[in-house]
Amino acid sequence: MSKTQRKPILNASLPAQFRQIRMVLAREPGHPDGDDEVAYIFVAPVDTEGRIDPKLWRVDREACRVARQRPNEQDQLGYLVYHTGGAWGFHYDDDANLPDEAGYHFADERFVVGEYVSINDRGKMHTYRVTTVSHL
């Protein structure tokens, strides 16, 4: 999706199921305490159990955006995307020069505070902890 096609998203125009979700790097080798500065913040519609709702995503996919945060780097902006077969991932704007990142079993994951989810970043799996889920 090019930048010229973007339309402003008015929070009031989105269904009440839309949430802003923040996930931070959980502990792993090299990060024994995790890292709050390695994070993703994204907007997605979730059902009552905290799972991404693909039907609502289809209606308002333009609103399902992501910011990839890394220390000492500019935030990379993109979209929550759904691939055939049920795989969710993040696709970044063309100028980000980043490959798509795939969520591991995002369709089954619950995006509620304290849950862990995995993302394949450049061929390496990393685990993230959901730290906030807030209404828009």
Helices and strands as residue ranges (DSSP letters): G 3-5, G 11-13, E 18-25, E 35-45, H 54-59, G 61-63, E 65-69, E 76-83, E 87-92, G 94-96, E 101-104, E 116-121, E 124-135
